[in-house]
Structures are given as structure tokens and as C-alpha cells.
Amino acid sequence: PYRPALFASAGIAPGRGLATVMELTHGLGGSAVVRGDADEGGKSIWVTLPLRRGLR
């Protein structure tokens, strides 16, 4: 499967979905990684966000 670079400019990679995910994730102080599936049939995007106390 196609695994775009996480920090590629929107003009280089097709689609804008991953760029949107990265912008939101970084804006919230998190990180993201694109990982291939074990059978090479797809990909997963792992997003990690910080926990904040006092939010409701």
C-alpha cells in the first residue's frame, strides 16, 4: 500500500487526509506514525495524544 511521508507537503502527496491528521495531532501536542500491516495489505495510522487534567 501507499505509505506517504508524514511531513510531506500537500502538493507532493496525493490526498490531504494524512496532512489534516498530522496538523490536528501536532496542534494538540501529539504524534503520529504510519505503520504497514503484517500482511502488507494495508496500513494503520497510530496517533498519540497527551492526557490533560481538568477538561470536561
PyMOL Python script that loads the backbone (N, CA, C, O; Angstrom):
from pymol import cmd

cmd.read_pdbstr("""\
ATOM      1  N   PRO A   1       0.823  -1.205   0.000  1.00  0.00           N
ATOM      2  CA  PRO A   1       0.000   0.000   0.000  1.00  0.00           C
ATOM      3  C   PRO A   1       0.858   1.257   0.000  1.00  0.00           C
ATOM      4  O   PRO A   1       2.037   1.227   0.354  1.00  0.00           O
ATOM      5  N   TYR A   2       0.264   2.315  -0.389  1.00  0.00           N
ATOM      6  CA  TYR A   2       0.955   3.604  -0.407  1.00  0.00           C
ATOM      7  C   TYR A   2       1.076   4.120   1.016  1.00  0.00           C
ATOM      8  O   TYR A   2       0.074   4.228   1.723  1.00  0.00           O
ATOM      9  N   ARG A   3       2.278   4.438   1.440  1.00  0.00           N
ATOM     10  CA  ARG A   3       2.524   4.985   2.778  1.00  0.00           C
ATOM     11  C   ARG A   3       3.206   6.337   2.619  1.00  0.00           C
ATOM     12  O   ARG A   3       4.431   6.406   2.519  1.00  0.00           O
ATOM     13  N   PRO A   4       2.424   7.408   2.594  1.00  0.00           N
ATOM     14  CA  PRO A   4       3.023   8.727   2.390  1.00  0.00           C
ATOM     15  C   PRO A   4       3.888   9.146   3.562  1.00  0.00           C
ATOM     16  O   PRO A   4       3.692   8.694   4.691  1.00  0.00           O
ATOM     17  N   ALA A   5       4.838  10.007   3.285  1.00  0.00           N
ATOM     18  CA  ALA A   5       5.666  10.561   4.355  1.00  0.00           C
ATOM     19  C   ALA A   5       4.794  11.419   5.258  1.00  0.00           C
ATOM     20  O   ALA A   5       3.912  12.133   4.781  1.00  0.00           O
ATOM     21  N   LEU A   6       5.038  11.350   6.551  1.00  0.00           N
ATOM     22  CA  LEU A   6       4.207  12.101   7.485  1.00  0.00           C
ATOM     23  C   LEU A   6       4.331  13.600   7.314  1.00  0.00           C
ATOM     24  O   LEU A   6       3.362  14.326   7.541  1.00  0.00           O
ATOM     25  N   PHE A   7       5.508  14.086   6.916  1.00  0.00           N
ATOM     26  CA  PHE A   7       5.726  15.517   6.852  1.00  0.00           C
ATOM     27  C   PHE A   7       5.860  16.038   5.430  1.00  0.00           C
ATOM     28  O   PHE A   7       6.415  17.119   5.229  1.00  0.00           O
ATOM     29  N   ALA A   8       5.368  15.301   4.434  1.00  0.00           N
ATOM     30  CA  ALA A   8       5.422  15.758   3.044  1.00  0.00           C
ATOM     31  C   ALA A   8       4.456  16.918   2.850  1.00  0.00           C
ATOM     32  O   ALA A   8       3.408  16.976   3.494  1.00  0.00           O
ATOM     33  N   SER A   9       4.808  17.834   1.968  1.00  0.00           N
ATOM     34  CA  SER A   9       3.895  18.946   1.708  1.00  0.00           C
ATOM     35  C   SER A   9       2.675  18.430   0.961  1.00  0.00           C
ATOM     36  O   SER A   9       2.738  17.403   0.286  1.00  0.00           O
ATOM     37  N   ALA A  10       1.586  19.136   1.084  1.00  0.00           N
ATOM     38  CA  ALA A  10       0.330  18.705   0.471  1.00  0.00           C
ATOM     39  C   ALA A  10       0.435  18.642  -1.044  1.00  0.00           C
ATOM     40  O   ALA A  10      -0.299  17.881  -1.674  1.00  0.00           O
ATOM     41  N   GLY A  11       1.334  19.428  -1.652  1.00  0.00           N
ATOM     42  CA  GLY A  11       1.479  19.425  -3.096  1.00  0.00           C
ATOM     43  C   GLY A  11       2.203  18.204  -3.635  1.00  0.00           C
ATOM     44  O   GLY A  11       2.093  17.903  -4.823  1.00  0.00           O
ATOM     45  N   ILE A  12       2.942  17.493  -2.792  1.00  0.00           N
ATOM     46  CA  ILE A  12       3.713  16.331  -3.235  1.00  0.00           C
ATOM     47  C   ILE A  12       2.886  15.049  -3.167  1.00  0.00           C
ATOM     48  O   ILE A  12       2.860  14.282  -4.129  1.00  0.00           O
ATOM     49  N   ALA A  13       2.221  14.811  -2.059  1.00  0.00           N
ATOM     50  CA  ALA A  13       1.485  13.567  -1.839  1.00  0.00           C
ATOM     51  C   ALA A  13       0.040  13.716  -2.301  1.00  0.00           C
ATOM     52  O   ALA A  13      -0.560  14.778  -2.136  1.00  0.00           O
ATOM     53  N   PRO A  14      -0.523  12.651  -2.881  1.00  0.00           N
ATOM     54  CA  PRO A  14      -1.933  12.708  -3.265  1.00  0.00           C
ATOM     55  C   PRO A  14      -2.816  12.708  -2.024  1.00  0.00           C
ATOM     56  O   PRO A  14      -2.454  12.131  -0.999  1.00  0.00           O
ATOM     57  N   GLY A  15      -3.966  13.351  -2.119  1.00  0.00           N
ATOM     58  CA  GLY A  15      -4.878  13.395  -0.978  1.00  0.00           C
ATOM     59  C   GLY A  15      -4.406  14.367   0.078  1.00  0.00           C
ATOM     60  O   GLY A  15      -3.253  14.801   0.069  1.00  0.00           O
ATOM     61  N   ARG A  16      -5.296  14.707   0.986  1.00  0.00           N
ATOM     62  CA  ARG A  16      -4.937  15.650   2.046  1.00  0.00           C
ATOM     63  C   ARG A  16      -5.288  15.104   3.415  1.00  0.00           C
ATOM     64  O   ARG A  16      -5.064  15.784   4.417  1.00  0.00           O
ATOM     65  N   GLY A  17      -5.834  13.890   3.491  1.00  0.00           N
ATOM     66  CA  GLY A  17      -6.285  13.325   4.757  1.00  0.00           C
ATOM     67  C   GLY A  17      -5.185  13.197   5.786  1.00  0.00           C
ATOM     68  O   GLY A  17      -5.369  13.589   6.939  1.00  0.00           O
ATOM     69  N   LEU A  18      -4.043  12.655   5.393  1.00  0.00           N
ATOM     70  CA  LEU A  18      -2.946  12.476   6.338  1.00  0.00           C
ATOM     71  C   LEU A  18      -2.386  13.823   6.786  1.00  0.00           C
ATOM     72  O   LEU A  18      -1.993  13.972   7.943  1.00  0.00           O
ATOM     73  N   ALA A  19      -2.344  14.788   5.903  1.00  0.00           N
ATOM     74  CA  ALA A  19      -1.876  16.126   6.278  1.00  0.00           C
ATOM     75  C   ALA A  19      -2.804  16.740   7.319  1.00  0.00           C
ATOM     76  O   ALA A  19      -2.343  17.407   8.246  1.00  0.00           O
ATOM     77  N   THR A  20      -4.106  16.519   7.173  1.00  0.00           N
ATOM     78  CA  THR A  20      -5.075  17.028   8.146  1.00  0.00           C
ATOM     79  C   THR A  20      -4.886  16.357   9.493  1.00  0.00           C
ATOM     80  O   THR A  20      -4.894  17.023  10.529  1.00  0.00           O
ATOM     81  N   VAL A  21      -4.714  15.036   9.487  1.00  0.00           N
ATOM     82  CA  VAL A  21      -4.479  14.290  10.728  1.00  0.00           C
ATOM     83  C   VAL A  21      -3.222  14.807  11.417  1.00  0.00           C
ATOM     84  O   VAL A  21      -3.229  15.026  12.628  1.00  0.00           O
ATOM     85  N   MET A  22      -2.145  15.005  10.663  1.00  0.00           N
ATOM     86  CA  MET A  22      -0.890  15.467  11.248  1.00  0.00           C
ATOM     87  C   MET A  22      -1.023  16.874  11.830  1.00  0.00           C
ATOM     88  O   MET A  22      -0.507  17.143  12.915  1.00  0.00           O
ATOM     89  N   GLU A  23      -1.700  17.760  11.131  1.00  0.00           N
ATOM     90  CA  GLU A  23      -1.859  19.128  11.622  1.00  0.00           C
ATOM     91  C   GLU A  23      -2.655  19.147  12.926  1.00  0.00           C
ATOM     92  O   GLU A  23      -2.275  19.834  13.874  1.00  0.00           O
ATOM     93  N   LEU A  24      -3.744  18.405  12.979  1.00  0.00           N
ATOM     94  CA  LEU A  24      -4.546  18.346  14.202  1.00  0.00           C
ATOM     95  C   LEU A  24      -3.779  17.692  15.347  1.00  0.00           C
ATOM     96  O   LEU A  24      -3.812  18.172  16.480  1.00  0.00           O
ATOM     97  N   THR A  25      -3.089  16.597  15.044  1.00  0.00           N
ATOM     98  CA  THR A  25      -2.339  15.871  16.074  1.00  0.00           C
ATOM     99  C   THR A  25      -1.239  16.743  16.670  1.00  0.00           C
ATOM    100  O   THR A  25      -1.096  16.819  17.890  1.00  0.00           O
ATOM    101  N   HIS A  26      -0.468  17.394  15.819  1.00  0.00           N
ATOM    102  CA  HIS A  26       0.620  18.257  16.305  1.00  0.00           C
ATOM    103  C   HIS A  26       0.072  19.472  17.041  1.00  0.00           C
ATOM    104  O   HIS A  26       0.676  19.936  18.008  1.00  0.00           O
ATOM    105  N   GLY A  27      -1.068  19.991  16.590  1.00  0.00           N
ATOM    106  CA  GLY A  27      -1.686  21.123  17.259  1.00  0.00           C
ATOM    107  C   GLY A  27      -2.119  20.803  18.682  1.00  0.00           C
ATOM    108  O   GLY A  27      -2.183  21.688  19.536  1.00  0.00           O
ATOM    109  N   LEU A  28      -2.416  19.530  18.930  1.00  0.00           N
ATOM    110  CA  LEU A  28      -2.824  19.085  20.263  1.00  0.00           C
ATOM    111  C   LEU A  28      -1.650  18.547  21.077  1.00  0.00           C
ATOM    112  O   LEU A  28      -1.842  18.039  22.181  1.00  0.00           O
ATOM    113  N   GLY A  29      -0.434  18.655  20.537  1.00  0.00           N
ATOM    114  CA  GLY A  29       0.752  18.208  21.266  1.00  0.00           C
ATOM    115  C   GLY A  29       1.024  16.724  21.163  1.00  0.00           C
ATOM    116  O   GLY A  29       1.730  16.164  22.001  1.00  0.00           O
ATOM    117  N   GLY A  30       0.473  16.076  20.146  1.00  0.00           N
ATOM    118  CA  GLY A  30       0.645  14.630  19.994  1.00  0.00           C
ATOM    119  C   GLY A  30       1.626  14.258  18.900  1.00  0.00           C
ATOM    120  O   GLY A  30       2.361  15.099  18.384  1.00  0.00           O
ATOM    121  N   SER A  31       1.621  12.966  18.556  1.00  0.00           N
ATOM    122  CA  SER A  31       2.483  12.451  17.496  1.00  0.00           C
ATOM    123  C   SER A  31       1.715  11.405  16.701  1.00  0.00           C
ATOM    124  O   SER A  31       0.694  10.892  17.158  1.00  0.00           O
ATOM    125  N   ALA A  32       2.214  11.091  15.504  1.00  0.00           N
ATOM    126  CA  ALA A  32       1.570  10.097  14.648  1.00  0.00           C
ATOM    127  C   ALA A  32       2.623   9.309  13.884  1.00  0.00           C
ATOM    128  O   ALA A  32       3.699   9.821  13.574  1.00  0.00           O
ATOM    129  N   VAL A  33       2.292   8.043  13.584  1.00  0.00           N
ATOM    130  CA  VAL A  33       3.189   7.148  12.852  1.00  0.00           C
ATOM    131  C   VAL A  33       2.349   6.336  11.875  1.00  0.00           C
ATOM    132  O   VAL A  33       1.270   5.864  12.231  1.00  0.00           O
ATOM    133  N   VAL A  34       2.834   6.168  10.642  1.00  0.00           N
ATOM    134  CA  VAL A  34       2.182   5.288   9.673  1.00  0.00           C
ATOM    135  C   VAL A  34       2.900   3.955   9.717  1.00  0.00           C
ATOM    136  O   VAL A  34       4.114   3.896   9.526  1.00  0.00           O
ATOM    137  N   ARG A  35       2.156   2.877   9.969  1.00  0.00           N
ATOM    138  CA  ARG A  35       2.737   1.532  10.045  1.00  0.00           C
ATOM    139  C   ARG A  35       2.026   0.614   9.062  1.00  0.00           C
ATOM    140  O   ARG A  35       0.804   0.659   8.920  1.00  0.00           O
ATOM    141  N   GLY A  36       2.805  -0.215   8.391  1.00  0.00           N
ATOM    142  CA  GLY A  36       2.234  -1.194   7.490  1.00  0.00           C
ATOM    143  C   GLY A  36       1.676  -2.384   8.252  1.00  0.00           C
ATOM    144  O   GLY A  36       2.186  -2.736   9.315  1.00  0.00           O
ATOM    145  N   ASP A  37       0.631  -3.006   7.715  1.00  0.00           N
ATOM    146  CA  ASP A  37       0.078  -4.215   8.315  1.00  0.00           C
ATOM    147  C   ASP A  37       1.036  -5.379   8.117  1.00  0.00           C
ATOM    148  O   ASP A  37       1.888  -5.346   7.229  1.00  0.00           O
ATOM    149  N   ALA A  38       0.896  -6.412   8.949  1.00  0.00           N
ATOM    150  CA  ALA A  38       1.790  -7.571   8.886  1.00  0.00           C
ATOM    151  C   ALA A  38       1.724  -8.272   7.537  1.00  0.00           C
ATOM    152  O   ALA A  38       2.735  -8.793   7.067  1.00  0.00           O
ATOM    153  N   ASP A  39       0.558  -8.296   6.907  1.00  0.00           N
ATOM    154  CA  ASP A  39       0.412  -8.991   5.624  1.00  0.00           C
ATOM    155  C   ASP A  39       0.676  -8.082   4.427  1.00  0.00           C
ATOM    156  O   ASP A  39       0.462  -8.484   3.283  1.00  0.00           O
ATOM    157  N   GLU A  40       1.143  -6.847   4.686  1.00  0.00           N
ATOM    158  CA  GLU A  40       1.447  -5.865   3.628  1.00  0.00           C
ATOM    159  C   GLU A  40       0.216  -5.493   2.808  1.00  0.00           C
ATOM    160  O   GLU A  40       0.350  -4.998   1.689  1.00  0.00           O
ATOM    161  N   GLY A  41      -0.981  -5.723   3.349  1.00  0.00           N
ATOM    162  CA  GLY A  41      -2.199  -5.416   2.606  1.00  0.00           C
ATOM    163  C   GLY A  41      -2.807  -4.072   2.944  1.00  0.00           C
ATOM    164  O   GLY A  41      -3.825  -3.697   2.362  1.00  0.00           O
ATOM    165  N   GLY A  42      -2.219  -3.347   3.856  1.00  0.00           N
ATOM    166  CA  GLY A  42      -2.797  -2.063   4.243  1.00  0.00           C
ATOM    167  C   GLY A  42      -1.875  -1.306   5.171  1.00  0.00           C
ATOM    168  O   GLY A  42      -0.689  -1.614   5.286  1.00  0.00           O
ATOM    169  N   LYS A  43      -2.437  -0.314   5.827  1.00  0.00           N
ATOM    170  CA  LYS A  43      -1.639   0.493   6.743  1.00  0.00           C
ATOM    171  C   LYS A  43      -2.505   0.930   7.914  1.00  0.00           C
ATOM    172  O   LYS A  43      -3.734   0.897   7.848  1.00  0.00           O
ATOM    173  N   SER A  44      -1.842   1.336   8.976  1.00  0.00           N
ATOM    174  CA  SER A  44      -2.502   1.892  10.151  1.00  0.00           C
ATOM    175  C   SER A  44      -1.823   3.206  10.491  1.00  0.00           C
ATOM    176  O   SER A  44      -0.612   3.355  10.328  1.00  0.00           O
ATOM    177  N   ILE A  45      -2.603   4.143  10.959  1.00  0.00           N
ATOM    178  CA  ILE A  45      -2.052   5.411  11.422  1.00  0.00           C
ATOM    179  C   ILE A  45      -2.248   5.444  12.928  1.00  0.00           C
ATOM    180  O   ILE A  45      -3.379   5.482  13.413  1.00  0.00           O
ATOM    181  N   TRP A  46      -1.145   5.430  13.665  1.00  0.00           N
ATOM    182  CA  TRP A  46      -1.175   5.445  15.126  1.00  0.00           C
ATOM    183  C   TRP A  46      -1.017   6.883  15.591  1.00  0.00           C
ATOM    184  O   TRP A  46      -0.022   7.539  15.284  1.00  0.00           O
ATOM    185  N   VAL A  47      -2.002   7.366  16.332  1.00  0.00           N
ATOM    186  CA  VAL A  47      -1.982   8.729  16.858  1.00  0.00           C
ATOM    187  C   VAL A  47      -1.900   8.656  18.373  1.00  0.00           C
ATOM    188  O   VAL A  47      -2.648   7.911  19.007  1.00  0.00           O
ATOM    189  N   THR A  48      -0.995   9.426  18.950  1.00  0.00           N
ATOM    190  CA  THR A  48      -0.845   9.505  20.403  1.00  0.00           C
ATOM    191  C   THR A  48      -1.081  10.948  20.820  1.00  0.00           C
ATOM    192  O   THR A  48      -0.446  11.870  20.309  1.00  0.00           O
ATOM    193  N   LEU A  49      -2.010  11.130  21.763  1.00  0.00           N
ATOM    194  CA  LEU A  49      -2.323  12.464  22.266  1.00  0.00           C
ATOM    195  C   LEU A  49      -2.059  12.527  23.761  1.00  0.00           C
ATOM    196  O   LEU A  49      -2.256  11.534  24.462  1.00  0.00           O
ATOM    197  N   PRO A  50      -1.618  13.675  24.263  1.00  0.00           N
ATOM    198  CA  PRO A  50      -1.372  13.804  25.700  1.00  0.00           C
ATOM    199  C   PRO A  50      -2.695  13.873  26.467  1.00  0.00           C
ATOM    200  O   PRO A  50      -3.696  14.379  25.961  1.00  0.00           O
ATOM    201  N   LEU A  51      -2.678  13.359  27.688  1.00  0.00           N
ATOM    202  CA  LEU A  51      -3.841  13.464  28.565  1.00  0.00           C
ATOM    203  C   LEU A  51      -3.759  14.782  29.318  1.00  0.00           C
ATOM    204  O   LEU A  51      -2.682  15.197  29.748  1.00  0.00           O
ATOM    205  N   ARG A  52      -4.881  15.423  29.470  1.00  0.00           N
ATOM    206  CA  ARG A  52      -4.922  16.689  30.200  1.00  0.00           C
ATOM    207  C   ARG A  52      -5.938  16.574  31.323  1.00  0.00           C
ATOM    208  O   ARG A  52      -7.045  16.075  31.125  1.00  0.00           O
ATOM    209  N   ARG A  53      -5.564  17.026  32.467  1.00  0.00           N
ATOM    210  CA  ARG A  53      -6.478  17.007  33.609  1.00  0.00           C
ATOM    211  C   ARG A  53      -7.365  18.241  33.578  1.00  0.00           C
ATOM    212  O   ARG A  53      -6.972  19.304  33.099  1.00  0.00           O
ATOM    213  N   GLY A  54      -8.573  18.071  34.103  1.00  0.00           N
ATOM    214  CA  GLY A  54      -9.464  19.206  34.260  1.00  0.00           C
ATOM    215  C   GLY A  54     -10.308  19.543  33.046  1.00  0.00           C
ATOM    216  O   GLY A  54     -11.087  20.495  33.105  1.00  0.00           O
ATOM    217  N   LEU A  55     -10.193  18.813  31.954  1.00  0.00           N
ATOM    218  CA  LEU A  55     -11.028  19.072  30.780  1.00  0.00           C
ATOM    219  C   LEU A  55     -12.337  18.323  30.915  1.00  0.00           C
ATOM    220  O   LEU A  55     -12.375  17.186  31.386  1.00  0.00           O
ATOM    221  N   ARG A  56     -13.401  18.971  30.499  1.00  0.00           N
ATOM    222  CA  ARG A  56     -14.721  18.313  30.549  1.00  0.00           C
ATOM    223  C   ARG A  56     -15.398  18.438  29.228  1.00  0.00           C
ATOM    224  O   ARG A  56     -16.517  17.954  29.059  1.00  0.00           O
TER     225      ARG A  56
END
""", "prot")
cmd.dss("prot")
cmd.show_as("cartoon", "prot")
cmd.util.cbc("prot")
cmd.orient("prot")
